[in-house]
Amino acid sequence: MKIQIQNRTFICRINRAKRKTVQIKLLAPDQLQITAPIQATLSQLETMVLTKTEWIIKQAEKLEALSSITINSAVVEGAQVLYLGNAYTIVIKKAIHSEAYCYNNILSINCPSDGSCTAETVLKDWYITSAVTIFKEKTSFWAPRLGVTPQRISIRDQKTRWGSCSSTRTITFNWRVVMAPPAVLDYLVVHELSHMLVPNHSPKFWQVVETILPDYKIHRKWLKDNGRLLSRILPQIPGNR
């Protein structure tokens, strides 16, 4: 199905599911994915899409802007990727053992000569290992300041979340956030630890966060504005923990 929105033509991919609501997602600046109830007609779906005109155009413009940014677009020689908010140029080398490390503005990726793993796998493992260390350190720093004690810290590749806090006091962080500036990581840690005091996003919860990080809104906005940039590189390939 194709639909015209403000002089733009969008190709709509429709998925039917046992659900009551319609979900709209932009796959590309000119592609929509619509997940809809089985009984919904095409006319009803078109009407629903048109009610989201402003949001769809805004998201399409964001995707177009993202496509013009070369950082985090590929894991190849000479490409740039983010780590702790800085851009590093990739250098790929053949070596006996797999390894990745930063120096100056270079991110060196050593791949085994036997081809047992790719540059993508080595880089992702390095990101995850770094995330484990950094998030544990930051959690140890911020937890006493909130007066809480997490039971466990987990690093995962979550599709829709940057972090979460379970009822069993397990704090989970998305390893991709290690690409963000350190202050954004601090915000995420404080955010999840605050859920141990207030398990929802009520005004009381945000008061707790603001008490610890008065400028948290800046870092929250950074994640919202740059989330797609962190998510578009390195799909869910082996190497996650």
TIMARSE-485839 format. One record per residue: residue number from 1; chain; x, y, z of N, C-alpha, C in turn. Coordinates in nm, 3 decimals, always signed. Layout:
(pt NUM, "A", (X, Y, Z), (X, Y, Z), (X, Y, Z))
...
//
This chain:
(pt 1, "A", (+0.085, -0.120, +0.000), (+0.000, +0.000, +0.000), (+0.088, +0.124, +0.000))
(pt 2, "A", (+0.051, +0.225, -0.080), (+0.121, +0.352, -0.082), (+0.028, +0.461, -0.031))
(pt 3, "A", (+0.086, +0.559, +0.036), (+0.005, +0.669, +0.088), (+0.080, +0.799, +0.070))
(pt 4, "A", (+0.009, +0.903, +0.034), (+0.067, +1.034, +0.010), (+0.050, +1.121, +0.134))
(pt 5, "A", (+0.161, +1.174, +0.187), (+0.156, +1.262, +0.304), (+0.244, +1.384, +0.277))
(pt 6, "A", (+0.180, +1.499, +0.265), (+0.251, +1.626, +0.241), (+0.355, +1.614, +0.129))
(pt 7, "A", (+0.311, +1.577, +0.014), (+0.396, +1.566, -0.105), (+0.503, +1.458, -0.094))
(pt 8, "A", (+0.490, +1.371, +0.002), (+0.580, +1.257, +0.015), (+0.502, +1.129, -0.008))
(pt 9, "A", (+0.563, +1.034, -0.077), (+0.499, +0.904, -0.098), (+0.566, +0.802, -0.007))
(pt 10, "A", (+0.484, +0.737, +0.075), (+0.534, +0.636, +0.167), (+0.485, +0.498, +0.125))
(pt 11, "A", (+0.577, +0.403, +0.121), (+0.541, +0.263, +0.097), (+0.509, +0.201, +0.232))
(pt 12, "A", (+0.393, +0.144, +0.245), (+0.349, +0.089, +0.373), (+0.353, -0.064, +0.372))
(pt 13, "A", (+0.426, -0.119, +0.464), (+0.427, -0.264, +0.484), (+0.333, -0.296, +0.598))
(pt 14, "A", (+0.236, -0.381, +0.572), (+0.133, -0.409, +0.672), (+0.150, -0.550, +0.729))
(pt 15, "A", (+0.162, -0.557, +0.859), (+0.168, -0.685, +0.930), (+0.041, -0.700, +1.012))
(pt 16, "A", (-0.025, -0.812, +0.998), (-0.146, -0.839, +1.075), (-0.112, -0.917, +1.200))
(pt 17, "A", (-0.179, -0.882, +1.310), (-0.152, -0.951, +1.436), (-0.276, -0.948, +1.524))
(pt 18, "A", (-0.280, -1.036, +1.621), (-0.390, -1.038, +1.717), (-0.368, -0.927, +1.821))
(pt 19, "A", (-0.412, -0.809, +1.786), (-0.396, -0.692, +1.873), (-0.512, -0.597, +1.849))
(pt 20, "A", (-0.531, -0.501, +1.940), (-0.642, -0.408, +1.930), (-0.602, -0.273, +1.872))
(pt 21, "A", (-0.473, -0.240, +1.881), (-0.427, -0.109, +1.837), (-0.338, -0.120, +1.713))
(pt 22, "A", (-0.315, -0.005, +1.651), (-0.230, +0.004, +1.532), (-0.095, +0.064, +1.573))
(pt 23, "A", (+0.011, -0.002, +1.531), (+0.145, +0.049, +1.559), (+0.211, +0.091, +1.428))
(pt 24, "A", (+0.267, +0.212, +1.426), (+0.333, +0.264, +1.307), (+0.481, +0.286, +1.337))
(pt 25, "A", (+0.565, +0.238, +1.247), (+0.709, +0.253, +1.263), (+0.772, +0.289, +1.130))
(pt 26, "A", (+0.866, +0.383, +1.131), (+0.936, +0.419, +1.009), (+1.059, +0.330, +0.993))
(pt 27, "A", (+1.064, +0.258, +0.881), (+1.179, +0.174, +0.850), (+1.284, +0.251, +0.772))
(pt 28, "A", (+1.239, +0.352, +0.700), (+1.325, +0.438, +0.618), (+1.248, +0.567, +0.596))
(pt 29, "A", (+1.314, +0.670, +0.542), (+1.244, +0.798, +0.521), (+1.119, +0.787, +0.436))
(pt 30, "A", (+1.108, +0.680, +0.356), (+0.990, +0.665, +0.270), (+0.919, +0.531, +0.289))
(pt 31, "A", (+0.945, +0.466, +0.404), (+0.883, +0.336, +0.429), (+0.822, +0.330, +0.569))
(pt 32, "A", (+0.698, +0.286, +0.574), (+0.628, +0.269, +0.701), (+0.598, +0.122, +0.724))
(pt 33, "A", (+0.613, +0.079, +0.846), (+0.568, -0.054, +0.884), (+0.448, -0.039, +0.976))
(pt 34, "A", (+0.337, -0.098, +0.935), (+0.213, -0.086, +1.011), (+0.176, -0.223, +1.066))
(pt 35, "A", (+0.170, -0.234, +1.196), (+0.125, -0.357, +1.261), (-0.018, -0.332, +1.307))
(pt 36, "A", (-0.111, -0.408, +1.252), (-0.253, -0.376, +1.271), (-0.335, -0.498, +1.311))
(pt 37, "A", (-0.450, -0.473, +1.371), (-0.543, -0.584, +1.402), (-0.582, -0.657, +1.275))
(pt 38, "A", (-0.610, -0.783, +1.286), (-0.643, -0.866, +1.170), (-0.764, -0.811, +1.094))
(pt 39, "A", (-0.861, -0.759, +1.167), (-0.985, -0.716, +1.103), (-0.981, -0.575, +1.046))
(pt 40, "A", (-0.875, -0.499, +1.068), (-0.868, -0.360, +1.021), (-0.862, -0.354, +0.868))
(pt 41, "A", (-0.941, -0.266, +0.810), (-0.943, -0.251, +0.665), (-0.834, -0.154, +0.621))
(pt 42, "A", (-0.801, -0.157, +0.491), (-0.701, -0.066, +0.438), (-0.745, +0.079, +0.453))
(pt 43, "A", (-0.873, +0.102, +0.436), (-0.926, +0.238, +0.451), (-0.908, +0.287, +0.595))
(pt 44, "A", (-0.934, +0.200, +0.690), (-0.916, +0.237, +0.831), (-0.770, +0.264, +0.863))
(pt 45, "A", (-0.681, +0.183, +0.805), (-0.539, +0.202, +0.830), (-0.488, +0.332, +0.770))
(pt 46, "A", (-0.537, +0.364, +0.650), (-0.497, +0.489, +0.586), (-0.541, +0.609, +0.669))
(pt 47, "A", (-0.663, +0.601, +0.721), (-0.713, +0.708, +0.807), (-0.628, +0.722, +0.933))
(pt 48, "A", (-0.590, +0.610, +0.992), (-0.508, +0.611, +1.112), (-0.371, +0.674, +1.083))
(pt 49, "A", (-0.312, +0.635, +0.970), (-0.181, +0.689, +0.933), (-0.188, +0.840, +0.916))
(pt 50, "A", (-0.292, +0.889, +0.853), (-0.306, +1.032, +0.827), (-0.323, +1.112, +0.956))
(pt 51, "A", (-0.374, +1.049, +1.060), (-0.385, +1.120, +1.189), (-0.248, +1.141, +1.252))
(pt 52, "A", (-0.150, +1.065, +1.204), (-0.014, +1.075, +1.257), (+0.079, +1.152, +1.163))
(pt 53, "A", (+0.019, +1.233, +1.076), (+0.097, +1.303, +0.974), (+0.215, +1.380, +1.030))
(pt 54, "A", (+0.191, +1.462, +1.129), (+0.297, +1.547, +1.185), (+0.411, +1.462, +1.239))
(pt 55, "A", (+0.377, +1.356, +1.313), (+0.480, +1.268, +1.372), (+0.558, +1.195, +1.263))
(pt 56, "A", (+0.488, +1.145, +1.161), (+0.555, +1.071, +1.053), (+0.653, +1.160, +0.977))
(pt 57, "A", (+0.611, +1.280, +0.943), (+0.700, +1.372, +0.871), (+0.821, +1.407, +0.955))
(pt 58, "A", (+0.800, +1.428, +1.082), (+0.911, +1.462, +1.172), (+1.011, +1.347, +1.180))
(pt 59, "A", (+0.961, +1.224, +1.192), (+1.048, +1.107, +1.199), (+1.121, +1.084, +1.067))
(pt 60, "A", (+1.053, +1.108, +0.956), (+1.115, +1.092, +0.824), (+1.230, +1.191, +0.808))
(pt 61, "A", (+1.210, +1.313, +0.855), (+1.316, +1.415, +0.847), (+1.435, +1.377, +0.933))
(pt 62, "A", (+1.408, +1.316, +1.048), (+1.517, +1.271, +1.135), (+1.598, +1.161, +1.068))
(pt 63, "A", (+1.529, +1.068, +1.002), (+1.599, +0.960, +0.933), (+1.682, +1.013, +0.816))
(pt 64, "A", (+1.630, +1.112, +0.747), (+1.704, +1.172, +0.637), (+1.830, +1.240, +0.689))
(pt 65, "A", (+1.818, +1.309, +0.803), (+1.933, +1.375, +0.863), (+2.036, +1.272, +0.908))
(pt 66, "A", (+1.987, +1.160, +0.961), (+2.077, +1.055, +1.008), (+2.155, +0.994, +0.893))
(pt 67, "A", (+2.089, +0.979, +0.779), (+2.156, +0.917, +0.664), (+2.272, +1.001, +0.613))
(pt 68, "A", (+2.273, +1.130, +0.646), (+2.382, +1.217, +0.602), (+2.502, +1.212, +0.697))
(pt 69, "A", (+2.485, +1.145, +0.811), (+2.593, +1.132, +0.909), (+2.666, +1.002, +0.883))
(pt 70, "A", (+2.796, +1.009, +0.865), (+2.873, +0.889, +0.832), (+2.919, +0.812, +0.955))
(pt 71, "A", (+2.922, +0.876, +1.071), (+2.966, +0.808, +1.193), (+2.868, +0.694, +1.227))
(pt 72, "A", (+2.923, +0.581, +1.270), (+2.843, +0.464, +1.310), (+2.762, +0.407, +1.193))
(pt 73, "A", (+2.815, +0.418, +1.073), (+2.743, +0.365, +0.958), (+2.797, +0.231, +0.912))
(pt 74, "A", (+2.924, +0.200, +0.945), (+2.983, +0.073, +0.902), (+3.109, +0.043, +0.982))
(pt 75, "A", (+3.144, -0.085, +0.986), (+3.268, -0.127, +1.053), (+3.365, -0.169, +0.943))
(pt 76, "A", (+3.431, -0.069, +0.885), (+3.527, -0.092, +0.778), (+3.646, -0.001, +0.799))
(pt 77, "A", (+3.756, -0.031, +0.734), (+3.877, +0.050, +0.743), (+3.846, +0.196, +0.707))
(pt 78, "A", (+3.885, +0.286, +0.798), (+3.867, +0.429, +0.772), (+3.735, +0.488, +0.817))
(pt 79, "A", (+3.639, +0.402, +0.850), (+3.509, +0.452, +0.899), (+3.525, +0.501, +1.042))
(pt 80, "A", (+3.429, +0.579, +1.088), (+3.433, +0.631, +1.224), (+3.318, +0.574, +1.307))
(pt 81, "A", (+3.350, +0.543, +1.432), (+3.249, +0.494, +1.527), (+3.263, +0.572, +1.658))
(pt 82, "A", (+3.156, +0.572, +1.734), (+3.155, +0.645, +1.860), (+3.198, +0.558, +1.978))
(pt 83, "A", (+3.266, +0.619, +2.072), (+3.298, +0.555, +2.201), (+3.309, +0.666, +2.304))
(pt 84, "A", (+3.225, +0.659, +2.406), (+3.219, +0.760, +2.511), (+3.206, +0.901, +2.455))
(pt 85, "A", (+3.126, +0.912, +2.349), (+3.094, +1.042, +2.293), (+3.194, +1.097, +2.193))
(pt 86, "A", (+3.304, +1.027, +2.172), (+3.406, +1.071, +2.077), (+3.407, +0.982, +1.953))
(pt 87, "A", (+3.445, +1.040, +1.839), (+3.454, +0.964, +1.714), (+3.595, +0.910, +1.695))
(pt 88, "A", (+3.605, +0.780, +1.667), (+3.734, +0.716, +1.644), (+3.736, +0.655, +1.505))
(pt 89, "A", (+3.849, +0.668, +1.437), (+3.866, +0.611, +1.304), (+3.914, +0.467, +1.314))
(pt 90, "A", (+3.845, +0.377, +1.245), (+3.876, +0.235, +1.253), (+3.999, +0.199, +1.169))
(pt 91, "A", (+4.088, +0.122, +1.232), (+4.201, +0.061, +1.163), (+4.191, -0.090, +1.187))
(pt 92, "A", (+4.183, -0.169, +1.081), (+4.168, -0.314, +1.094), (+4.299, -0.383, +1.059))
(pt 93, "A", (+4.344, -0.470, +1.150), (+4.470, -0.541, +1.130), (+4.450, -0.691, +1.147))
(pt 94, "A", (+4.535, -0.768, +1.084), (+4.537, -0.912, +1.105), (+4.632, -0.943, +1.220))
(pt 95, "A", (+4.592, -1.034, +1.307), (+4.674, -1.068, +1.423), (+4.646, -1.211, +1.467))
(pt 96, "A", (+4.723, -1.258, +1.564), (+4.702, -1.393, +1.615), (+4.575, -1.400, +1.698))
(pt 97, "A", (+4.554, -1.297, +1.781), (+4.438, -1.295, +1.870), (+4.349, -1.175, +1.837))
(pt 98, "A", (+4.221, -1.190, +1.864), (+4.128, -1.079, +1.844), (+4.143, -0.978, +1.958))
(pt 99, "A", (+4.136, -0.850, +1.922), (+4.155, -0.745, +2.021), (+4.112, -0.612, +1.961))
(pt 100, "A", (+4.065, -0.522, +2.046), (+4.033, -0.387, +2.002), (+4.078, -0.291, +2.111))
(pt 101, "A", (+4.130, -0.175, +2.070), (+4.175, -0.076, +2.168), (+4.184, +0.061, +2.101))
(pt 102, "A", (+4.176, +0.165, +2.183), (+4.182, +0.302, +2.134), (+4.317, +0.365, +2.164))
(pt 103, "A", (+4.364, +0.449, +2.071), (+4.479, +0.533, +2.099), (+4.468, +0.656, +2.010))
(pt 104, "A", (+4.495, +0.772, +2.070), (+4.472, +0.899, +2.001), (+4.329, +0.900, +1.949))
(pt 105, "A", (+4.310, +0.916, +1.819), (+4.174, +0.915, +1.761), (+4.149, +0.789, +1.679))
(pt 106, "A", (+4.227, +0.685, +1.710), (+4.219, +0.559, +1.636), (+4.157, +0.449, +1.720))
(pt 107, "A", (+4.073, +0.368, +1.657), (+4.022, +0.247, +1.722), (+4.075, +0.130, +1.640))
(pt 108, "A", (+4.174, +0.060, +1.698), (+4.238, -0.050, +1.628), (+4.162, -0.179, +1.655))
(pt 109, "A", (+4.126, -0.249, +1.548), (+4.057, -0.378, +1.559), (+4.147, -0.486, +1.501))
(pt 110, "A", (+4.194, -0.575, +1.587), (+4.278, -0.686, +1.543), (+4.192, -0.811, +1.522))
(pt 111, "A", (+4.192, -0.863, +1.402), (+4.114, -0.982, +1.368), (+4.207, -1.101, +1.348))
(pt 112, "A", (+4.171, -1.219, +1.399), (+4.253, -1.339, +1.380), (+4.278, -1.368, +1.233))
(pt 113, "A", (+4.400, -1.406, +1.202), (+4.436, -1.435, +1.062), (+4.361, -1.554, +1.006))
(pt 114, "A", (+4.312, -1.643, +1.096), (+4.241, -1.762, +1.049), (+4.096, -1.733, +1.012))
(pt 115, "A", (+4.055, -1.607, +1.030), (+3.919, -1.570, +0.991), (+3.811, -1.623, +1.083))
(pt 116, "A", (+3.848, -1.659, +1.205), (+3.751, -1.717, +1.300), (+3.647, -1.618, +1.349))
(pt 117, "A", (+3.674, -1.489, +1.335), (+3.572, -1.390, +1.371), (+3.594, -1.263, +1.288))
(pt 118, "A", (+3.490, -1.185, +1.276), (+3.492, -1.065, +1.192), (+3.526, -0.941, +1.275))
(pt 119, "A", (+3.553, -0.832, +1.204), (+3.578, -0.704, +1.272), (+3.456, -0.661, +1.352))
(pt 120, "A", (+3.337, -0.688, +1.298), (+3.214, -0.653, +1.369), (+3.204, -0.725, +1.503))
(pt 121, "A", (+3.236, -0.854, +1.503), (+3.230, -0.932, +1.627), (+3.332, -0.883, +1.728))
(pt 122, "A", (+3.454, -0.856, +1.682), (+3.559, -0.808, +1.772), (+3.520, -0.674, +1.833))
(pt 123, "A", (+3.467, -0.584, +1.749), (+3.428, -0.453, +1.799), (+3.313, -0.463, +1.899))
(pt 124, "A", (+3.215, -0.545, +1.866), (+3.101, -0.559, +1.956), (+3.144, -0.618, +2.090))
(pt 125, "A", (+3.229, -0.718, +2.088), (+3.278, -0.777, +2.213), (+3.354, -0.673, +2.296))
(pt 126, "A", (+3.429, -0.587, +2.227), (+3.504, -0.483, +2.297), (+3.409, -0.381, +2.361))
(pt 127, "A", (+3.306, -0.342, +2.286), (+3.206, -0.251, +2.341), (+3.142, -0.311, +2.466))
(pt 128, "A", (+3.104, -0.437, +2.457), (+3.036, -0.503, +2.569), (+3.128, -0.513, +2.690))
(pt 129, "A", (+3.253, -0.554, +2.667), (+3.349, -0.564, +2.778), (+3.369, -0.427, +2.844))
(pt 130, "A", (+3.379, -0.323, +2.762), (+3.394, -0.187, +2.816), (+3.270, -0.147, +2.895))
(pt 131, "A", (+3.153, -0.181, +2.841), (+3.028, -0.146, +2.909), (+3.018, -0.213, +3.045))
(pt 132, "A", (+3.060, -0.339, +3.054), (+3.058, -0.411, +3.182), (+3.139, -0.336, +3.286))
(pt 133, "A", (+3.262, -0.298, +3.250), (+3.350, -0.229, +3.343), (+3.296, -0.091, +3.380))
(pt 134, "A", (+3.257, -0.013, +3.279), (+3.213, +0.125, +3.303), (+3.083, +0.130, +3.384))
(pt 135, "A", (+2.986, +0.048, +3.348), (+2.858, +0.053, +3.420), (+2.872, +0.003, +3.563))
(pt 136, "A", (+2.959, -0.094, +3.586), (+2.981, -0.140, +3.724), (+3.045, -0.029, +3.807))
(pt 137, "A", (+3.143, +0.040, +3.748), (+3.209, +0.149, +3.820), (+3.112, +0.262, +3.851))
(pt 138, "A", (+3.031, +0.299, +3.752), (+2.938, +0.410, +3.771), (+2.825, +0.372, +3.868))
(pt 139, "A", (+2.782, +0.247, +3.862), (+2.679, +0.202, +3.956), (+2.734, +0.204, +4.099))
(pt 140, "A", (+2.856, +0.160, +4.116), (+2.919, +0.161, +4.249), (+2.934, +0.303, +4.301))
(pt 141, "A", (+2.953, +0.398, +4.211), (+2.967, +0.538, +4.252), (+2.833, +0.599, +4.291))
(pt 142, "A", (+2.729, +0.575, +4.209), (+2.602, +0.643, +4.231), (+2.509, +0.574, +4.330))
(pt 143, "A", (+2.517, +0.442, +4.342), (+2.425, +0.369, +4.430), (+2.428, +0.420, +4.575))
(pt 144, "A", (+2.546, +0.439, +4.636), (+2.548, +0.490, +4.774), (+2.487, +0.629, +4.787))
(pt 145, "A", (+2.497, +0.709, +4.684), (+2.442, +0.844, +4.688), (+2.291, +0.844, +4.685))
(pt 146, "A", (+2.232, +0.737, +4.633), (+2.087, +0.722, +4.636), (+2.043, +0.634, +4.753))
(pt 147, "A", (+2.139, +0.571, +4.819), (+2.107, +0.485, +4.932), (+2.044, +0.354, +4.892))
(pt 148, "A", (+2.085, +0.301, +4.775), (+2.029, +0.174, +4.726), (+2.143, +0.076, +4.697))
(pt 149, "A", (+2.107, -0.053, +4.692), (+2.205, -0.157, +4.664), (+2.149, -0.255, +4.562))
(pt 150, "A", (+2.191, -0.246, +4.438), (+2.143, -0.341, +4.337), (+2.189, -0.482, +4.370))
(pt 151, "A", (+2.107, -0.579, +4.334), (+2.143, -0.719, +4.355), (+2.238, -0.767, +4.246))
(pt 152, "A", (+2.217, -0.715, +4.124), (+2.295, -0.763, +4.009), (+2.293, -0.659, +3.899))
(pt 153, "A", (+2.403, -0.653, +3.822), (+2.411, -0.565, +3.707), (+2.426, -0.651, +3.582))
(pt 154, "A", (+2.341, -0.627, +3.484), (+2.341, -0.706, +3.361), (+2.362, -0.614, +3.240))
(pt 155, "A", (+2.439, -0.660, +3.142), (+2.462, -0.586, +3.019), (+2.398, -0.666, +2.905))
(pt 156, "A", (+2.309, -0.602, +2.831), (+2.239, -0.672, +2.724), (+2.226, -0.585, +2.600))
(pt 157, "A", (+2.177, -0.645, +2.493), (+2.148, -0.574, +2.369), (+1.998, -0.564, +2.356))
(pt 158, "A", (+1.939, -0.465, +2.423), (+1.794, -0.450, +2.423), (+1.749, -0.369, +2.302))
(pt 159, "A", (+1.644, -0.413, +2.239), (+1.597, -0.347, +2.118), (+1.528, -0.215, +2.146))
(pt 160, "A", (+1.455, -0.206, +2.255), (+1.371, -0.088, +2.278), (+1.404, -0.013, +2.406))
(pt 161, "A", (+1.502, -0.058, +2.481), (+1.533, +0.008, +2.608), (+1.682, +0.035, +2.622))
(pt 162, "A", (+1.713, +0.145, +2.690), (+1.853, +0.174, +2.724), (+1.888, +0.113, +2.858))
(pt 163, "A", (+1.789, +0.088, +2.939), (+1.813, +0.028, +3.069), (+1.682, -0.013, +3.133))
(pt 164, "A", (+1.693, -0.091, +3.240), (+1.573, -0.133, +3.313), (+1.612, -0.175, +3.454))
(pt 165, "A", (+1.512, -0.176, +3.541), (+1.531, -0.216, +3.680), (+1.419, -0.313, +3.716))
(pt 166, "A", (+1.455, -0.433, +3.756), (+1.355, -0.535, +3.787), (+1.316, -0.531, +3.934))
(pt 167, "A", (+1.209, -0.602, +3.966), (+1.162, -0.608, +4.104), (+1.259, -0.684, +4.194))
(pt 168, "A", (+1.350, -0.759, +4.132), (+1.450, -0.834, +4.208), (+1.580, -0.754, +4.224))
(pt 169, "A", (+1.572, -0.625, +4.191), (+1.686, -0.533, +4.204), (+1.800, -0.564, +4.107))
(pt 170, "A", (+1.763, -0.620, +3.993), (+1.862, -0.638, +3.887), (+1.856, -0.517, +3.795))
(pt 171, "A", (+1.970, -0.453, +3.776), (+1.979, -0.337, +3.689), (+2.038, -0.384, +3.556))
(pt 172, "A", (+1.968, -0.357, +3.447), (+2.015, -0.395, +3.315), (+2.044, -0.272, +3.231))
(pt 173, "A", (+2.160, -0.273, +3.166), (+2.199, -0.162, +3.079), (+2.222, -0.213, +2.937))
(pt 174, "A", (+2.186, -0.130, +2.841), (+2.211, -0.160, +2.700), (+2.356, -0.121, +2.671))
(pt 175, "A", (+2.437, -0.215, +2.623), (+2.578, -0.188, +2.600), (+2.602, -0.075, +2.501))
(pt 176, "A", (+2.506, -0.048, +2.414), (+2.523, +0.055, +2.312), (+2.543, +0.195, +2.372))
(pt 177, "A", (+2.494, +0.215, +2.493), (+2.506, +0.348, +2.554), (+2.652, +0.382, +2.584))
(pt 178, "A", (+2.741, +0.283, +2.578), (+2.883, +0.311, +2.600), (+2.938, +0.398, +2.487))
(pt 179, "A", (+2.863, +0.413, +2.380), (+2.904, +0.502, +2.271), (+2.874, +0.648, +2.307))
(pt 180, "A", (+2.788, +0.671, +2.403), (+2.744, +0.806, +2.439), (+2.845, +0.875, +2.531))
(pt 181, "A", (+2.834, +1.007, +2.547), (+2.922, +1.079, +2.639), (+2.908, +1.026, +2.782))
(pt 182, "A", (+3.015, +1.030, +2.862), (+3.009, +0.979, +2.999), (+2.894, +1.035, +3.083))
(pt 183, "A", (+2.861, +1.162, +3.064), (+2.752, +1.222, +3.141), (+2.618, +1.156, +3.111))
(pt 184, "A", (+2.602, +1.107, +2.988), (+2.479, +1.037, +2.951), (+2.473, +0.901, +3.021))
(pt 185, "A", (+2.588, +0.835, +3.033), (+2.594, +0.708, +3.107), (+2.560, +0.731, +3.254))
(pt 186, "A", (+2.610, +0.840, +3.311), (+2.578, +0.873, +3.450), (+2.427, +0.891, +3.466))
(pt 187, "A", (+2.366, +0.962, +3.371), (+2.222, +0.982, +3.378), (+2.148, +0.850, +3.375))
(pt 188, "A", (+2.188, +0.760, +3.285), (+2.118, +0.633, +3.273), (+2.131, +0.551, +3.401))
(pt 189, "A", (+2.250, +0.551, +3.460), (+2.271, +0.477, +3.586), (+2.183, +0.536, +3.696))
(pt 190, "A", (+2.183, +0.667, +3.710), (+2.100, +0.731, +3.813), (+1.952, +0.704, +3.787))
(pt 191, "A", (+1.913, +0.708, +3.662), (+1.774, +0.680, +3.624), (+1.731, +0.542, +3.674))
(pt 192, "A", (+1.809, +0.441, +3.640), (+1.770, +0.304, +3.678), (+1.780, +0.281, +3.829))
(pt 193, "A", (+1.880, +0.338, +3.893), (+1.891, +0.324, +4.039), (+1.775, +0.393, +4.109))
(pt 194, "A", (+1.727, +0.503, +4.051), (+1.614, +0.576, +4.111), (+1.488, +0.492, +4.110))
(pt 195, "A", (+1.479, +0.398, +4.014), (+1.362, +0.310, +4.009), (+1.359, +0.215, +4.128))
(pt 196, "A", (+1.469, +0.199, +4.197), (+1.468, +0.117, +4.318), (+1.398, +0.190, +4.432))
(pt 197, "A", (+1.385, +0.321, +4.417), (+1.313, +0.402, +4.517), (+1.170, +0.432, +4.471))
(pt 198, "A", (+1.155, +0.458, +4.342), (+1.022, +0.485, +4.285), (+1.011, +0.402, +4.156))
(pt 199, "A", (+0.929, +0.299, +4.155), (+0.926, +0.204, +4.042), (+0.849, +0.251, +3.919))
(pt 200, "A", (+0.816, +0.378, +3.911), (+0.742, +0.430, +3.795), (+0.805, +0.560, +3.749))
(pt 201, "A", (+0.738, +0.628, +3.655), (+0.789, +0.755, +3.606), (+0.699, +0.871, +3.651))
(pt 202, "A", (+0.656, +0.865, +3.773), (+0.573, +0.969, +3.831), (+0.658, +1.094, +3.859))
(pt 203, "A", (+0.595, +1.207, +3.889), (+0.672, +1.327, +3.926), (+0.770, +1.301, +4.041))
(pt 204, "A", (+0.730, +1.214, +4.133), (+0.819, +1.182, +4.245), (+0.948, +1.118, +4.196))
(pt 205, "A", (+0.936, +1.032, +4.094), (+1.054, +0.966, +4.039), (+1.150, +1.070, +3.982))
(pt 206, "A", (+1.097, +1.161, +3.900), (+1.184, +1.261, +3.836), (+1.242, +1.357, +3.938))
(pt 207, "A", (+1.175, +1.377, +4.049), (+1.230, +1.459, +4.158), (+1.354, +1.392, +4.217))
(pt 208, "A", (+1.348, +1.259, +4.230), (+1.463, +1.185, +4.281), (+1.582, +1.200, +4.186))
(pt 209, "A", (+1.555, +1.181, +4.056), (+1.661, +1.194, +3.956), (+1.720, +1.334, +3.958))
(pt 210, "A", (+1.634, +1.435, +3.964), (+1.680, +1.574, +3.960), (+1.760, +1.612, +4.084))
(pt 211, "A", (+1.728, +1.551, +4.196), (+1.803, +1.578, +4.318), (+1.949, +1.535, +4.303))
(pt 212, "A", (+1.969, +1.425, +4.233), (+2.105, +1.373, +4.211), (+2.171, +1.439, +4.091))
(pt 213, "A", (+2.094, +1.457, +3.984), (+2.146, +1.517, +3.859), (+2.054, +1.632, +3.817))
(pt 214, "A", (+2.081, +1.753, +3.862), (+1.994, +1.867, +3.828), (+1.981, +1.892, +3.677))
(pt 215, "A", (+2.082, +1.854, +3.599), (+2.079, +1.877, +3.454), (+2.043, +1.751, +3.376))
(pt 216, "A", (+1.972, +1.658, +3.437), (+1.943, +1.530, +3.374), (+1.869, +1.544, +3.242))
(pt 217, "A", (+1.789, +1.650, +3.227), (+1.710, +1.667, +3.105), (+1.799, +1.681, +2.981))
(pt 218, "A", (+1.916, +1.737, +2.997), (+2.009, +1.753, +2.884), (+2.053, +1.616, +2.834))
(pt 219, "A", (+2.087, +1.527, +2.928), (+2.138, +1.395, +2.892), (+2.025, +1.304, +2.844))
(pt 220, "A", (+1.909, +1.321, +2.900), (+1.792, +1.246, +2.854), (+1.760, +1.282, +2.709))
(pt 221, "A", (+1.770, +1.412, +2.678), (+1.744, +1.458, +2.541), (+1.851, +1.404, +2.445))
(pt 222, "A", (+1.977, +1.396, +2.491), (+2.082, +1.343, +2.404), (+2.049, +1.201, +2.361))
(pt 223, "A", (+2.004, +1.119, +2.455), (+1.967, +0.981, +2.421), (+1.850, +0.977, +2.324))
(pt 224, "A", (+1.753, +1.063, +2.347), (+1.636, +1.066, +2.260), (+1.674, +1.110, +2.119))
(pt 225, "A", (+1.762, +1.209, +2.109), (+1.800, +1.264, +1.979), (+1.897, +1.173, +1.903))
(pt 226, "A", (+1.979, +1.096, +1.976), (+2.085, +1.019, +1.912), (+2.066, +0.868, +1.921))
(pt 227, "A", (+1.950, +0.826, +1.969), (+1.925, +0.683, +1.985), (+1.943, +0.603, +1.857))
(pt 228, "A", (+1.892, +0.656, +1.746), (+1.904, +0.585, +1.619), (+2.050, +0.573, +1.575))
(pt 229, "A", (+2.130, +0.673, +1.610), (+2.272, +0.671, +1.574), (+2.344, +0.558, +1.646))
(pt 230, "A", (+2.306, +0.533, +1.771), (+2.368, +0.425, +1.849), (+2.318, +0.288, +1.804))
(pt 231, "A", (+2.197, +0.283, +1.753), (+2.133, +0.155, +1.723), (+2.158, +0.105, +1.582))
(pt 232, "A", (+2.202, +0.193, +1.492), (+2.208, +0.150, +1.352), (+2.333, +0.068, +1.320))
(pt 233, "A", (+2.433, +0.066, +1.408), (+2.555, -0.010, +1.382), (+2.554, -0.138, +1.466))
(pt 234, "A", (+2.616, -0.242, +1.413), (+2.630, -0.370, +1.483), (+2.495, -0.431, +1.522))
(pt 235, "A", (+2.434, -0.507, +1.434), (+2.309, -0.575, +1.468), (+2.333, -0.680, +1.575))
(pt 236, "A", (+2.229, -0.750, +1.612), (+2.241, -0.849, +1.719), (+2.312, -0.974, +1.667))
(pt 237, "A", (+2.446, -0.962, +1.665), (+2.530, -1.074, +1.622), (+2.589, -1.143, +1.745))
(pt 238, "A", (+2.644, -1.264, +1.734), (+2.703, -1.331, +1.849), (+2.807, -1.244, +1.918))
(pt 239, "A", (+2.806, -1.250, +2.051), (+2.900, -1.171, +2.127), (+2.831, -1.095, +2.239))
(pt 240, "A", (+2.697, -1.102, +2.243), (+2.623, -1.033, +2.348), (+2.633, -1.109, +2.480))
(pt 241, "A", (+2.620, -1.031, +2.590), (+2.626, -1.092, +2.724), (+2.506, -1.048, +2.804))
//
